[in-house]
């Protein structure tokens, strides 16, 4: 399963109320990545890695990012952005996912629990 399939499948399943949308490829390395790096700071292990914004939740400030590990496998993170440069320890909050199927399950469960 690909991210494109997930963000086509879930809106088809839950209709126009589904609150996650893909970030256009032309914007995947733009504002949302800059905001993430500003919030996590240079001391964070992801700061110097290439990372792309994949999708954004329109109901809150959650953003799905993807990067590669040493062996070239994709690893996914959902960060809850704060849009603040001075974050207290533990923020922005983040969840790590080993594969896209785990991302789909998390997003779907969160949508059902919080928005249905």
Chimera marker file (.cmm) of the C-alpha trace (Angstrom):
<marker_set name="trace">
<marker id="1" x="0.000" y="0.000" z="0.000" r="1" g="1" b="0" radius="0.5"/>
<marker id="2" x="1.210" y="3.506" z="-0.815" r="1" g="1" b="0" radius="0.5"/>
<marker id="3" x="0.454" y="6.846" z="0.800" r="1" g="1" b="0" radius="0.5"/>
<marker id="4" x="-1.534" y="7.777" z="-2.301" r="1" g="1" b="0" radius="0.5"/>
<marker id="5" x="-3.713" y="4.694" z="-1.855" r="1" g="1" b="0" radius="0.5"/>
<marker id="6" x="-4.303" y="5.461" z="1.821" r="1" g="1" b="0" radius="0.5"/>
<marker id="7" x="-5.320" y="9.046" z="1.175" r="1" g="1" b="0" radius="0.5"/>
<marker id="8" x="-7.620" y="7.905" z="-1.604" r="1" g="1" b="0" radius="0.5"/>
<marker id="9" x="-9.074" y="4.931" z="0.311" r="1" g="1" b="0" radius="0.5"/>
<marker id="10" x="-9.860" y="6.626" z="3.627" r="1" g="1" b="0" radius="0.5"/>
<marker id="11" x="-11.701" y="9.659" z="2.175" r="1" g="1" b="0" radius="0.5"/>
<marker id="12" x="-13.686" y="7.274" z="-0.012" r="1" g="1" b="0" radius="0.5"/>
<marker id="13" x="-14.566" y="5.234" z="3.080" r="1" g="1" b="0" radius="0.5"/>
<marker id="14" x="-15.418" y="8.160" z="5.419" r="1" g="1" b="0" radius="0.5"/>
<marker id="15" x="-16.563" y="10.800" z="2.969" r="1" g="1" b="0" radius="0.5"/>
<marker id="16" x="-15.927" y="14.511" z="2.899" r="1" g="1" b="0" radius="0.5"/>
<marker id="17" x="-15.599" y="14.668" z="6.697" r="1" g="1" b="0" radius="0.5"/>
<marker id="18" x="-12.302" y="12.758" z="6.569" r="1" g="1" b="0" radius="0.5"/>
<marker id="19" x="-9.769" y="15.290" z="7.813" r="1" g="1" b="0" radius="0.5"/>
<marker id="20" x="-6.402" y="14.184" z="6.397" r="1" g="1" b="0" radius="0.5"/>
<marker id="21" x="-5.164" y="15.360" z="3.003" r="1" g="1" b="0" radius="0.5"/>
<marker id="22" x="-1.969" y="14.763" z="1.081" r="1" g="1" b="0" radius="0.5"/>
<marker id="23" x="0.509" y="17.598" z="0.835" r="1" g="1" b="0" radius="0.5"/>
<marker id="24" x="1.175" y="18.403" z="-2.848" r="1" g="1" b="0" radius="0.5"/>
<marker id="25" x="4.549" y="17.074" z="-3.966" r="1" g="1" b="0" radius="0.5"/>
<marker id="26" x="5.615" y="20.597" z="-4.909" r="1" g="1" b="0" radius="0.5"/>
<marker id="27" x="5.157" y="21.599" z="-1.239" r="1" g="1" b="0" radius="0.5"/>
<marker id="28" x="6.473" y="18.427" z="0.441" r="1" g="1" b="0" radius="0.5"/>
<marker id="29" x="9.819" y="19.985" z="1.303" r="1" g="1" b="0" radius="0.5"/>
<marker id="30" x="8.508" y="23.495" z="1.967" r="1" g="1" b="0" radius="0.5"/>
<marker id="31" x="6.828" y="25.296" z="4.852" r="1" g="1" b="0" radius="0.5"/>
<marker id="32" x="5.829" y="22.221" z="6.893" r="1" g="1" b="0" radius="0.5"/>
<marker id="33" x="9.383" y="20.844" z="6.873" r="1" g="1" b="0" radius="0.5"/>
<marker id="34" x="10.826" y="24.242" z="7.784" r="1" g="1" b="0" radius="0.5"/>
<marker id="35" x="8.308" y="24.546" z="10.613" r="1" g="1" b="0" radius="0.5"/>
<marker id="36" x="9.183" y="21.078" z="11.905" r="1" g="1" b="0" radius="0.5"/>
<marker id="37" x="12.913" y="21.816" z="11.894" r="1" g="1" b="0" radius="0.5"/>
<marker id="38" x="12.320" y="25.138" z="13.658" r="1" g="1" b="0" radius="0.5"/>
<marker id="39" x="10.330" y="23.362" z="16.381" r="1" g="1" b="0" radius="0.5"/>
<marker id="40" x="12.589" y="20.339" z="16.916" r="1" g="1" b="0" radius="0.5"/>
<marker id="41" x="15.847" y="22.299" z="16.796" r="1" g="1" b="0" radius="0.5"/>
<marker id="42" x="19.361" y="21.295" z="15.767" r="1" g="1" b="0" radius="0.5"/>
<marker id="43" x="19.751" y="18.838" z="18.649" r="1" g="1" b="0" radius="0.5"/>
<marker id="44" x="16.983" y="16.534" z="17.368" r="1" g="1" b="0" radius="0.5"/>
<marker id="45" x="18.078" y="13.421" z="15.446" r="1" g="1" b="0" radius="0.5"/>
<marker id="46" x="15.803" y="14.323" z="12.500" r="1" g="1" b="0" radius="0.5"/>
<marker id="47" x="17.044" y="17.889" z="12.090" r="1" g="1" b="0" radius="0.5"/>
<marker id="48" x="19.762" y="17.151" z="9.533" r="1" g="1" b="0" radius="0.5"/>
<marker id="49" x="17.940" y="14.316" z="7.761" r="1" g="1" b="0" radius="0.5"/>
<marker id="50" x="16.074" y="14.744" z="4.501" r="1" g="1" b="0" radius="0.5"/>
<marker id="51" x="12.426" y="14.641" z="5.445" r="1" g="1" b="0" radius="0.5"/>
<marker id="52" x="9.242" y="15.285" z="3.500" r="1" g="1" b="0" radius="0.5"/>
<marker id="53" x="5.769" y="16.306" z="4.567" r="1" g="1" b="0" radius="0.5"/>
<marker id="54" x="3.303" y="13.744" z="3.208" r="1" g="1" b="0" radius="0.5"/>
<marker id="55" x="-0.090" y="14.670" z="4.650" r="1" g="1" b="0" radius="0.5"/>
<marker id="56" x="-1.742" y="17.128" z="7.031" r="1" g="1" b="0" radius="0.5"/>
<marker id="57" x="-4.780" y="16.842" z="9.272" r="1" g="1" b="0" radius="0.5"/>
<marker id="58" x="-7.124" y="19.779" z="8.733" r="1" g="1" b="0" radius="0.5"/>
<marker id="59" x="-8.716" y="19.404" z="12.192" r="1" g="1" b="0" radius="0.5"/>
<marker id="60" x="-5.533" y="19.873" z="14.201" r="1" g="1" b="0" radius="0.5"/>
<marker id="61" x="-1.846" y="20.543" z="13.654" r="1" g="1" b="0" radius="0.5"/>
<marker id="62" x="-0.774" y="16.945" z="12.963" r="1" g="1" b="0" radius="0.5"/>
<marker id="63" x="1.509" y="16.388" z="9.984" r="1" g="1" b="0" radius="0.5"/>
<marker id="64" x="2.747" y="13.086" z="8.553" r="1" g="1" b="0" radius="0.5"/>
<marker id="65" x="6.419" y="13.102" z="7.540" r="1" g="1" b="0" radius="0.5"/>
<marker id="66" x="8.579" y="10.452" z="5.885" r="1" g="1" b="0" radius="0.5"/>
<marker id="67" x="12.339" y="9.955" z="5.890" r="1" g="1" b="0" radius="0.5"/>
<marker id="68" x="14.723" y="7.077" z="5.167" r="1" g="1" b="0" radius="0.5"/>
<marker id="69" x="16.777" y="4.970" z="7.519" r="1" g="1" b="0" radius="0.5"/>
<marker id="70" x="20.302" y="3.772" z="6.714" r="1" g="1" b="0" radius="0.5"/>
<marker id="71" x="19.116" y="0.775" z="4.704" r="1" g="1" b="0" radius="0.5"/>
<marker id="72" x="16.818" y="2.947" z="2.612" r="1" g="1" b="0" radius="0.5"/>
<marker id="73" x="13.589" y="1.866" z="4.270" r="1" g="1" b="0" radius="0.5"/>
<marker id="74" x="10.969" y="4.520" z="4.828" r="1" g="1" b="0" radius="0.5"/>
<marker id="75" x="10.069" y="5.502" z="8.360" r="1" g="1" b="0" radius="0.5"/>
<marker id="76" x="7.076" y="7.707" z="9.146" r="1" g="1" b="0" radius="0.5"/>
<marker id="77" x="6.433" y="10.265" z="11.876" r="1" g="1" b="0" radius="0.5"/>
<marker id="78" x="3.330" y="12.180" z="12.835" r="1" g="1" b="0" radius="0.5"/>
<marker id="79" x="4.245" y="15.403" z="14.599" r="1" g="1" b="0" radius="0.5"/>
<marker id="80" x="1.755" y="17.637" z="16.360" r="1" g="1" b="0" radius="0.5"/>
<marker id="81" x="3.176" y="21.026" z="15.426" r="1" g="1" b="0" radius="0.5"/>
<marker id="82" x="2.920" y="23.875" z="17.910" r="1" g="1" b="0" radius="0.5"/>
<marker id="83" x="3.911" y="26.761" z="15.601" r="1" g="1" b="0" radius="0.5"/>
<marker id="84" x="6.144" y="28.012" z="18.369" r="1" g="1" b="0" radius="0.5"/>
<marker id="85" x="9.922" y="28.336" z="18.371" r="1" g="1" b="0" radius="0.5"/>
<marker id="86" x="10.262" y="28.031" z="22.145" r="1" g="1" b="0" radius="0.5"/>
<marker id="87" x="8.871" y="24.583" z="22.909" r="1" g="1" b="0" radius="0.5"/>
<marker id="88" x="9.026" y="22.992" z="26.334" r="1" g="1" b="0" radius="0.5"/>
<marker id="89" x="10.651" y="19.581" z="26.554" r="1" g="1" b="0" radius="0.5"/>
<marker id="90" x="8.583" y="16.831" z="24.961" r="1" g="1" b="0" radius="0.5"/>
<marker id="91" x="7.101" y="19.091" z="22.291" r="1" g="1" b="0" radius="0.5"/>
<marker id="92" x="6.303" y="18.888" z="19.519" r="1" g="1" b="0" radius="0.5"/>
<marker id="93" x="4.761" y="15.509" z="20.304" r="1" g="1" b="0" radius="0.5"/>
<marker id="94" x="5.459" y="12.776" z="17.806" r="1" g="1" b="0" radius="0.5"/>
<marker id="95" x="4.585" y="9.183" z="16.934" r="1" g="1" b="0" radius="0.5"/>
<marker id="96" x="6.935" y="6.932" z="14.948" r="1" g="1" b="0" radius="0.5"/>
<marker id="97" x="5.684" y="4.292" z="12.507" r="1" g="1" b="0" radius="0.5"/>
<marker id="98" x="7.713" y="1.518" z="10.920" r="1" g="1" b="0" radius="0.5"/>
<marker id="99" x="5.526" y="1.231" z="7.834" r="1" g="1" b="0" radius="0.5"/>
<marker id="100" x="2.678" y="2.829" z="5.951" r="1" g="1" b="0" radius="0.5"/>
<marker id="101" x="0.146" y="0.220" z="7.128" r="1" g="1" b="0" radius="0.5"/>
<marker id="102" x="0.768" y="1.253" z="10.741" r="1" g="1" b="0" radius="0.5"/>
<marker id="103" x="0.232" y="4.889" z="9.697" r="1" g="1" b="0" radius="0.5"/>
<marker id="104" x="-3.085" y="4.010" z="8.078" r="1" g="1" b="0" radius="0.5"/>
<marker id="105" x="-4.292" y="2.128" z="11.152" r="1" g="1" b="0" radius="0.5"/>
<marker id="106" x="-3.315" y="4.988" z="13.474" r="1" g="1" b="0" radius="0.5"/>
<marker id="107" x="-4.945" y="7.699" z="11.344" r="1" g="1" b="0" radius="0.5"/>
<marker id="108" x="-8.125" y="5.672" z="10.862" r="1" g="1" b="0" radius="0.5"/>
<marker id="109" x="-8.434" y="4.819" z="14.564" r="1" g="1" b="0" radius="0.5"/>
<marker id="110" x="-7.773" y="8.426" z="15.559" r="1" g="1" b="0" radius="0.5"/>
<marker id="111" x="-10.379" y="9.677" z="13.099" r="1" g="1" b="0" radius="0.5"/>
<marker id="112" x="-13.010" y="7.232" z="14.359" r="1" g="1" b="0" radius="0.5"/>
<marker id="113" x="-12.233" y="7.963" z="18.010" r="1" g="1" b="0" radius="0.5"/>
<marker id="114" x="-12.013" y="11.760" z="17.758" r="1" g="1" b="0" radius="0.5"/>
<marker id="115" x="-14.249" y="12.814" z="14.905" r="1" g="1" b="0" radius="0.5"/>
<marker id="116" x="-17.082" y="10.306" z="14.461" r="1" g="1" b="0" radius="0.5"/>
<link id1="1" id2="2" r="1" g="1" b="0" radius="0.2"/>
<link id1="2" id2="3" r="1" g="1" b="0" radius="0.2"/>
<link id1="3" id2="4" r="1" g="1" b="0" radius="0.2"/>
<link id1="4" id2="5" r="1" g="1" b="0" radius="0.2"/>
<link id1="5" id2="6" r="1" g="1" b="0" radius="0.2"/>
<link id1="6" id2="7" r="1" g="1" b="0" radius="0.2"/>
<link id1="7" id2="8" r="1" g="1" b="0" radius="0.2"/>
<link id1="8" id2="9" r="1" g="1" b="0" radius="0.2"/>
<link id1="9" id2="10" r="1" g="1" b="0" radius="0.2"/>
<link id1="10" id2="11" r="1" g="1" b="0" radius="0.2"/>
<link id1="11" id2="12" r="1" g="1" b="0" radius="0.2"/>
<link id1="12" id2="13" r="1" g="1" b="0" radius="0.2"/>
<link id1="13" id2="14" r="1" g="1" b="0" radius="0.2"/>
<link id1="14" id2="15" r="1" g="1" b="0" radius="0.2"/>
<link id1="15" id2="16" r="1" g="1" b="0" radius="0.2"/>
<link id1="16" id2="17" r="1" g="1" b="0" radius="0.2"/>
<link id1="17" id2="18" r="1" g="1" b="0" radius="0.2"/>
<link id1="18" id2="19" r="1" g="1" b="0" radius="0.2"/>
<link id1="19" id2="20" r="1" g="1" b="0" radius="0.2"/>
<link id1="20" id2="21" r="1" g="1" b="0" radius="0.2"/>
<link id1="21" id2="22" r="1" g="1" b="0" radius="0.2"/>
<link id1="22" id2="23" r="1" g="1" b="0" radius="0.2"/>
<link id1="23" id2="24" r="1" g="1" b="0" radius="0.2"/>
<link id1="24" id2="25" r="1" g="1" b="0" radius="0.2"/>
<link id1="25" id2="26" r="1" g="1" b="0" radius="0.2"/>
<link id1="26" id2="27" r="1" g="1" b="0" radius="0.2"/>
<link id1="27" id2="28" r="1" g="1" b="0" radius="0.2"/>
<link id1="28" id2="29" r="1" g="1" b="0" radius="0.2"/>
<link id1="29" id2="30" r="1" g="1" b="0" radius="0.2"/>
<link id1="30" id2="31" r="1" g="1" b="0" radius="0.2"/>
<link id1="31" id2="32" r="1" g="1" b="0" radius="0.2"/>
<link id1="32" id2="33" r="1" g="1" b="0" radius="0.2"/>
<link id1="33" id2="34" r="1" g="1" b="0" radius="0.2"/>
<link id1="34" id2="35" r="1" g="1" b="0" radius="0.2"/>
<link id1="35" id2="36" r="1" g="1" b="0" radius="0.2"/>
<link id1="36" id2="37" r="1" g="1" b="0" radius="0.2"/>
<link id1="37" id2="38" r="1" g="1" b="0" radius="0.2"/>
<link id1="38" id2="39" r="1" g="1" b="0" radius="0.2"/>
<link id1="39" id2="40" r="1" g="1" b="0" radius="0.2"/>
<link id1="40" id2="41" r="1" g="1" b="0" radius="0.2"/>
<link id1="41" id2="42" r="1" g="1" b="0" radius="0.2"/>
<link id1="42" id2="43" r="1" g="1" b="0" radius="0.2"/>
<link id1="43" id2="44" r="1" g="1" b="0" radius="0.2"/>
<link id1="44" id2="45" r="1" g="1" b="0" radius="0.2"/>
<link id1="45" id2="46" r="1" g="1" b="0" radius="0.2"/>
<link id1="46" id2="47" r="1" g="1" b="0" radius="0.2"/>
<link id1="47" id2="48" r="1" g="1" b="0" radius="0.2"/>
<link id1="48" id2="49" r="1" g="1" b="0" radius="0.2"/>
<link id1="49" id2="50" r="1" g="1" b="0" radius="0.2"/>
<link id1="50" id2="51" r="1" g="1" b="0" radius="0.2"/>
<link id1="51" id2="52" r="1" g="1" b="0" radius="0.2"/>
<link id1="52" id2="53" r="1" g="1" b="0" radius="0.2"/>
<link id1="53" id2="54" r="1" g="1" b="0" radius="0.2"/>
<link id1="54" id2="55" r="1" g="1" b="0" radius="0.2"/>
<link id1="55" id2="56" r="1" g="1" b="0" radius="0.2"/>
<link id1="56" id2="57" r="1" g="1" b="0" radius="0.2"/>
<link id1="57" id2="58" r="1" g="1" b="0" radius="0.2"/>
<link id1="58" id2="59" r="1" g="1" b="0" radius="0.2"/>
<link id1="59" id2="60" r="1" g="1" b="0" radius="0.2"/>
<link id1="60" id2="61" r="1" g="1" b="0" radius="0.2"/>
<link id1="61" id2="62" r="1" g="1" b="0" radius="0.2"/>
<link id1="62" id2="63" r="1" g="1" b="0" radius="0.2"/>
<link id1="63" id2="64" r="1" g="1" b="0" radius="0.2"/>
<link id1="64" id2="65" r="1" g="1" b="0" radius="0.2"/>
<link id1="65" id2="66" r="1" g="1" b="0" radius="0.2"/>
<link id1="66" id2="67" r="1" g="1" b="0" radius="0.2"/>
<link id1="67" id2="68" r="1" g="1" b="0" radius="0.2"/>
<link id1="68" id2="69" r="1" g="1" b="0" radius="0.2"/>
<link id1="69" id2="70" r="1" g="1" b="0" radius="0.2"/>
<link id1="70" id2="71" r="1" g="1" b="0" radius="0.2"/>
<link id1="71" id2="72" r="1" g="1" b="0" radius="0.2"/>
<link id1="72" id2="73" r="1" g="1" b="0" radius="0.2"/>
<link id1="73" id2="74" r="1" g="1" b="0" radius="0.2"/>
<link id1="74" id2="75" r="1" g="1" b="0" radius="0.2"/>
<link id1="75" id2="76" r="1" g="1" b="0" radius="0.2"/>
<link id1="76" id2="77" r="1" g="1" b="0" radius="0.2"/>
<link id1="77" id2="78" r="1" g="1" b="0" radius="0.2"/>
<link id1="78" id2="79" r="1" g="1" b="0" radius="0.2"/>
<link id1="79" id2="80" r="1" g="1" b="0" radius="0.2"/>
<link id1="80" id2="81" r="1" g="1" b="0" radius="0.2"/>
<link id1="81" id2="82" r="1" g="1" b="0" radius="0.2"/>
<link id1="82" id2="83" r="1" g="1" b="0" radius="0.2"/>
<link id1="83" id2="84" r="1" g="1" b="0" radius="0.2"/>
<link id1="84" id2="85" r="1" g="1" b="0" radius="0.2"/>
<link id1="85" id2="86" r="1" g="1" b="0" radius="0.2"/>
<link id1="86" id2="87" r="1" g="1" b="0" radius="0.2"/>
<link id1="87" id2="88" r="1" g="1" b="0" radius="0.2"/>
<link id1="88" id2="89" r="1" g="1" b="0" radius="0.2"/>
<link id1="89" id2="90" r="1" g="1" b="0" radius="0.2"/>
<link id1="90" id2="91" r="1" g="1" b="0" radius="0.2"/>
<link id1="91" id2="92" r="1" g="1" b="0" radius="0.2"/>
<link id1="92" id2="93" r="1" g="1" b="0" radius="0.2"/>
<link id1="93" id2="94" r="1" g="1" b="0" radius="0.2"/>
<link id1="94" id2="95" r="1" g="1" b="0" radius="0.2"/>
<link id1="95" id2="96" r="1" g="1" b="0" radius="0.2"/>
<link id1="96" id2="97" r="1" g="1" b="0" radius="0.2"/>
<link id1="97" id2="98" r="1" g="1" b="0" radius="0.2"/>
<link id1="98" id2="99" r="1" g="1" b="0" radius="0.2"/>
<link id1="99" id2="100" r="1" g="1" b="0" radius="0.2"/>
<link id1="100" id2="101" r="1" g="1" b="0" radius="0.2"/>
<link id1="101" id2="102" r="1" g="1" b="0" radius="0.2"/>
<link id1="102" id2="103" r="1" g="1" b="0" radius="0.2"/>
<link id1="103" id2="104" r="1" g="1" b="0" radius="0.2"/>
<link id1="104" id2="105" r="1" g="1" b="0" radius="0.2"/>
<link id1="105" id2="106" r="1" g="1" b="0" radius="0.2"/>
<link id1="106" id2="107" r="1" g="1" b="0" radius="0.2"/>
<link id1="107" id2="108" r="1" g="1" b="0" radius="0.2"/>
<link id1="108" id2="109" r="1" g="1" b="0" radius="0.2"/>
<link id1="109" id2="110" r="1" g="1" b="0" radius="0.2"/>
<link id1="110" id2="111" r="1" g="1" b="0" radius="0.2"/>
<link id1="111" id2="112" r="1" g="1" b="0" radius="0.2"/>
<link id1="112" id2="113" r="1" g="1" b="0" radius="0.2"/>
<link id1="113" id2="114" r="1" g="1" b="0" radius="0.2"/>
<link id1="114" id2="115" r="1" g="1" b="0" radius="0.2"/>
<link id1="115" id2="116" r="1" g="1" b="0" radius="0.2"/>
</marker_set>
